[in-house]
Amino acid sequence: MIFDLWGTLIPFASERWDSEYERIANVLGVPREQFERAWRSGYEQRLVSDLRSSVEHACSSMRVARADAIEEAFRLRVEMHRDTFTPREDAVPALRGLRARGYRTGLVTNCSSEVPELLDESPLAGLFDVEVFSCSVGLRKPDRAIYELATNRLGIDPEFCLYIGDGSDDELVGARDFGMKAVLLRPGDTQPPKDWQGPEIARLAQVRELAP
């Protein structure tokens, strides 16, 4: 069983992000809209590189050069993720239940470089046999190579592997095209792909029903 992180095991705090755009823009002394554009434009590169470099690049594009402001913007971004890094209520029981039944578990996530440390500090720590972070391996979903890396590390053929995610970044299509059985998690607080025709569940607790 391979899981996505954001939106799947951990809800994405979109409302907190909206307020954080304003806070960081104020620290940098630029309009919120300008910072948001600069930040969003660096999304794909941020997933396969270093968060601090991403913050510095966004600031450079806005001609912000004050080192103290850039450092504070970086701190606010990390703290926002730390404050909201709370697993869904049924995430830990579901993972523990699968492992107790002998299933190997994996994590494949598109994320920025502070996330591996945050995961180690969270209740999810130690619940995966394999962890693949896009920022660490230089690959991101839906690239075939990131799924292949995960299954190789798990020592299992993709046809015997389930992938569970909220559908962001075309992850389900990528997993399915690689040969895994992709399952959409539709918990009610995400934006699932409108054209998804495959299996889906509403709660992580239902994963046990998918396992033979």
N, C-alpha and C positions, 0 to 999 in steps of 0.2 A: 504494500500500500504506500503510494507516494502522495504527499499532501503539499498544497500551496500554503503560504503563510498569510499574507495580508488579504483580508476579506474572507478568508477561509478559517484558519485557526484563530486569527486575531482580527476583530472588526477594525475597519479603517475609519478613523475618527475624522470624517470630512468636516464637521462643524468646527472642531478644534483647529483644523488646518486653515479654515477660512479666517479665523481670528489671528492665527499665527502669521499669515501673509501680512496683515496690518501691522503687527508688532515688529516683524523683521524689517518691513519697509520703513517704519518710523526710526528704527535704530540706524538704518543706512541713510536716512534722509532723502528718500526718493518716494514718488507716488506709489501706492499699492499696486496699481495696474502695471506700472513699469517693472516692478520687481516680479510680479506674477508672470508676466510674459518672459522675462529673462530666466526665471526658474523653470518654467514649463519647457522652454526651448532646450534645456540641457537634460531632459528626462532620460532619454535613451543612453546617452553617454554616462550619466550618473550611475546607472545600473551596472556598469562594467568597469567602474573606476573608483576613485577615492572621493568621499563626501567633501572633505575640506577643499580639494581641488575644484569640485563643482561649485561650492560657495564662492571661492575666489574667482572663478571664471565668470559667474553671474555678476559679481560685483565689478569686475573689470569691464564687462560689456555695458555697464551702467555708469562707468567712469567714477566708481567709488573706490577711493584709495586709502582711506583711514584704516590702519591696521586694527585699532581697538574696536571699530564698528564691525569690521569683517569677522573678528574673533567672536564678538557678541552674537552676530547673526548665526555663526556656526554653532555656538552653544545653545541658542534658542531652538535651532532645528533638531539637535540631538535630544535635548530635554523634552521637546514635544513628543518625539517617538518613545522616549523612556516613560513618560507619564501615561501614554496611551497603550503601552505594550501589555495588554491584559487579555489572556486567552478567553475564547468563548467558554461558557459554563460547562459544556459537555466535551470540550476538546481534550483535556487531560484524561478523564475517564475513558473516552473512546480509544485513545492511543494506548493507554495501559491495558485495556481489555483486549485489543488486538495483539499486543505483545505477549500477554498471558496465554493466548491461544496459539502462540508460536509463529505469528506473522512478523515478517521483517518490515520495518517502517522507514520511510525516507521523506526528506523535505527538499523541495526544489522551489526556490523563491527568487523572484526579481526584487532586488533590494539594494539599498545604499550601504556603505561600508561600516556603519555603526551597528547594524543589525546582528551580526554574529555575537557580539558581546552582549547585546540586550537579550538575545535568546538564552545565552548561558546564565543570565541572571534571573530568568523567568521560570515559572512552573513547568514549561515545556522542555527544560534542559534534561538531557539524558534519555529522552523518549524516542530518539531516532537512531537507527543503525547507520544511516548515511545522511549527511547534510550538504546540500549544494547551494551555495550562495552566488548569485550572478556576479556580484561585485568582487568575489574572490577568484572565480574561475574565468572571468572575462567572456562569459557567454550569457545569453538571456533568452527567456522564453519569448516566442515559440520556436527558437532555433532547435533543430533536431539534435544537435550535438549536446545540448544540456540535458536532455532526457536520456540520451545514450550514455552520458557520463554517469548519471544516477543509477541506471539499471546495471551498468558494468560494475559499479562499486557495490551494489547489492548482490551481484552475482546471480541475476535472474533475467530470463528472456522477457522482452516487453509484453508478449502475448499473455504472460502469467501475472501481469502487474496492473493494478488499478491506480488511476490518477484522479484525485479529488481536488477541485478548485472552484472558485467563484466565477471563472471565465474571463478575467481581465487579461490584457495583453495577448489575446488569442491563444491562451495556454491550453485550453481543452482541444482545440483543433490541432495544435502542435503535438500534444500527447497522443491523440487518436491517430494522426498521420504517421507517427512513429511506430504504432502498433499496440499501444496500451489501450485498455478500456477506460475511457474518460467519463467522469461523472461530475455533473454540475451540482454544487451546493447552492441552494436558493433559500437563504435564511430570512429574507425580507428586508435586509438593510444594505444590499449591494445592488449593482447595476448589471445583471446577467445579460449575456448576448441574446439579442432578440430572435436570432435564427437558429438557436440550439435545438437539435432534434434528438439528442441522445438521452441516456438515463440521468435522473436527477434525484436529489434528496433535499429535505428541508432542514435537517439537523444532523450534526456530526454523529450523534448517537446511532443514527440509522446505518452508519458504515458497517456495523457488525452484521446487518442483514444482507449486505452485498457480498460478504466473505463466505465462501463455501465451507 
